[in-house]
Amino acid sequence: MRRSVGRTGVCWDDAMAESFFSAIKNESLHHHPGQGESQVIRYIEGFYNRRRLHSALACRPPLEVLDEVLSTPAAA
């Protein structure tokens, strides 16, 4: 895995992370204020990875894509 590091002020470096944290704020924390860390963990593990459809993954949840990748035999 290679870490992406760009110049200061380049908005494309953290687009995926920004999108993720925006989704947490809009879909979870604003609807359930005051629950903090446990709510974030429940959101990530219960909804974001298992049920939320991601356009970058052909409108499939991340867990489904991961299962598919892990079940595909590796090329020699």
DACOR-V416888 format. One line per field, one symbol per residue. ss: DSSP state (H for helix, E for strand, - for the rest). psi: psi as a letter, one per 30 degrees, with the letter a starting at -180 (. if undefined). burial: b if it has 24 or more other ideal C-beta (glycine too) atoms within 12 Angstrom, else e. Layout:
ss = ???
psi = ???
burial = ???
This chain:
ss = --------------HHHHHHHHHHHHHHH------HHHHHHHHHHHHH-----EHHH--E-HHHHHHHHHH-----
psi = kkkjkalkfjffegeeeeeeeeeeeefdeffikgfbeeeeeeeeeeeefefkkkefhhhlleeeeeeeeffkkkk.
burial = eeeeeeeeeeeeeeeeeeeeeebbeeebeeeeeeeeeeeeeebbeebbbeebeeeeeeeebbeeeeeeeeeeeeee
